[in-house]
Amino acid sequence: MKIKSTLSFALTFVYIVFSFSQVKPKDSSSQLIETIKEVFAQRNKNIERIQILEIRTIKDDDLYTRGFLVLANGVRADYDFKGSCEDELFALLQFDNSMHRIVKTFDFIPTPRWRDYNMWIEKVTKDSVYMNGAGATYGDGPLKKGYHFLIN
């Protein structure tokens, strides 16, 4: 009897998870992607695919969250290299505390290696952010950048 009830519970759980996985509401993550996509489009209209690589919180001296840093990657829809490294960009953005408004666009960085470059946020302090990058396959083309920001 115990096996039957456990099996019944497991099947019900699988059914519920499957049912919810089929629902695609317009949630805050898709809104965030759309906001980022608009900023990329201002720089390069060819960029259509957006990927968020990292999100970090900005904390004040009292450790209250005062905003977010978002490192994103954008690339043209077909992924084909058409002669311009501007068709794949990395961007570092500062969002407000609600993550609905971009406060600052720090930089757009064209890829040093087409579809073969990694970037990451190395460190966030109370007023600065430091990023690193390197070729994904060979670790070549290292990049280090730092930016200052103001918190409200």
C-alpha positions in Angstrom: 0.0 0.0 0.0 2.8 2.4 0.9 4.5 1.8 -2.5 1.2 2.5 -4.3 0.7 5.8 -2.5 4.3 6.8 -3.1 4.0 6.0 -6.8 0.7 7.9 -7.0 2.3 10.9 -5.4 5.3 10.8 -7.7 3.1 10.6 -10.8 1.0 13.5 -9.7 4.1 15.5 -9.0 5.5 14.8 -12.5 2.2 15.7 -14.1 2.0 19.0 -12.2 5.6 19.9 -13.0 5.0 19.0 -16.7 1.8 21.1 -16.8 3.5 24.2 -15.4 6.5 23.8 -17.6 4.2 24.2 -20.6 2.9 27.6 -19.4 5.1 30.5 -20.7 4.0 33.6 -18.9 5.6 37.0 -19.7 7.6 37.2 -16.6 10.2 39.6 -15.2 13.1 37.7 -16.8 11.7 38.2 -20.3 11.1 41.8 -19.5 14.7 42.1 -18.4 15.9 40.5 -21.7 13.7 42.9 -23.7 15.2 45.9 -21.9 18.7 44.7 -22.5 17.8 44.0 -26.2 16.7 47.6 -26.7 20.0 48.9 -25.4 22.0 46.5 -27.7 19.8 47.6 -30.7 20.8 51.2 -30.1 24.4 50.2 -30.6 23.9 47.6 -33.4 20.5 46.7 -35.0 21.9 43.3 -36.2 22.0 42.0 -32.6 18.9 40.0 -31.7 20.1 37.2 -29.4 20.7 38.2 -25.8 22.2 36.2 -23.1 22.7 37.3 -19.5 26.1 36.1 -18.3 26.1 37.4 -14.8 24.0 39.5 -12.3 25.6 41.1 -9.2 24.1 43.2 -6.5 25.4 46.7 -5.7 25.5 47.2 -1.9 26.0 50.4 0.0 28.1 50.8 3.2 25.1 49.4 5.3 24.9 46.4 3.0 21.5 47.4 1.5 20.9 46.6 -2.1 21.2 49.7 -4.2 21.0 48.2 -7.7 22.4 45.5 -9.9 25.2 45.0 -12.4 24.3 42.9 -15.4 26.9 41.5 -17.8 25.2 40.5 -21.1 26.2 39.1 -24.4 24.4 40.0 -27.7 25.0 38.4 -31.1 23.3 38.5 -34.5 20.4 36.1 -35.0 22.2 33.8 -37.4 25.5 33.5 -35.5 27.3 33.9 -38.8 30.4 36.1 -38.9 29.9 38.8 -41.5 33.2 40.6 -41.1 32.4 42.7 -38.1 33.2 41.8 -34.5 30.6 44.5 -33.6 28.0 41.8 -34.4 28.8 40.1 -31.1 29.0 42.5 -28.2 29.5 42.2 -24.4 27.8 44.9 -22.3 28.0 45.9 -18.7 24.9 47.6 -17.5 23.8 49.1 -14.1 20.1 48.6 -13.3 18.1 50.3 -10.5 16.9 48.4 -7.5 13.8 47.2 -9.3 15.7 45.9 -12.3 13.3 47.7 -14.6 15.4 50.7 -15.6 19.0 51.0 -16.8 20.8 53.6 -14.8 24.1 53.4 -16.7 25.6 51.7 -19.7 29.3 51.3 -18.8 30.6 49.9 -22.0 30.0 47.8 -25.1 33.0 45.5 -25.9 33.2 43.9 -29.3 34.2 40.3 -29.1 38.0 39.7 -29.6 37.2 36.1 -30.9 33.9 35.4 -32.7 31.6 33.1 -30.6 34.7 32.0 -28.6 35.2 34.5 -25.9 34.3 34.5 -22.2 33.8 37.5 -20.0 33.0 37.6 -16.3 32.7 40.0 -13.4 35.8 39.5 -11.2 35.0 41.8 -8.3 32.4 44.3 -7.2 33.3 46.9 -4.5 31.1 49.6 -3.0 31.9 51.9 -5.9 33.6 49.8 -8.6 33.3 46.8 -10.8 36.1 44.8 -12.4 35.7 42.5 -15.4 38.0 39.9 -17.0 37.8 38.2 -20.3 39.7 35.5 -22.2 39.4 33.3 -25.3 37.2 30.3 -24.5 39.2 27.7 -26.3 42.8 28.8 -25.7 42.6 31.4 -22.9 44.2 33.9 -25.2 43.4 37.6 -25.6 43.1 38.4 -22.0 41.1 41.5 -21.1 40.8 43.4 -17.8 38.5 46.4 -17.3 37.4 48.4 -14.4 34.6 51.0 -14.0 33.4 53.3 -11.2 29.7 53.8 -10.4 27.6 55.9 -8.1 24.8 54.5 -5.9 21.8 56.5 -4.9 
